[in-house]
Every structure is written in structure tokens, then in C-alpha cells.
């Protein structure tokens, strides 16, 4: 199993800027030392959708970091966990 890599926000934003300037994904990967091309594509998708808050999230914390499922009561939360 591969280890997960967490990139700082500055690297993500630089990759987005470079991609918007028309620089190929392969070149961005080489310059910023990014392992997977789908990572750059994911960041671009989040940026286009206005989901910049997702760029700041730690690896694997999409639902517990600020924007996740909202529950109206403690009972609903417990039921969802079970």
C-alpha cells in the first residue's frame, strides 16, 4: 500500500496557476515534485467548482474538516455513526 502525501496549500495553488497558464500536467508534476497526475486534476476540479476550502484539508479528512454532513440533533449523529 502506498503512503499518502500531503502537499502544502502553496504547492496546490502554484499547480493550479501553472495549469491555468496552459502548462502541461507532466511539466507541473516534474517542477513541483507531485507524484500523481490525477492529483493536479482533482485540485483543478475543486478550484473550478469554488471548493477552495478542500485545498486546505489534510489527507483523508474531507468530512471532519469544516464541511461535512450536518446533523440537526445529537440523536441523528449517533444513528449515522452506527
Protein Blocks (a to p, Z undefined) as FASTA:
>chain_A
ZZdddddfklmmmmmmmmmnopafklmmmmnopablklmmmmmmmmmnopamlmmpcehi
lmmnopacddfbfklmmmmmZZ
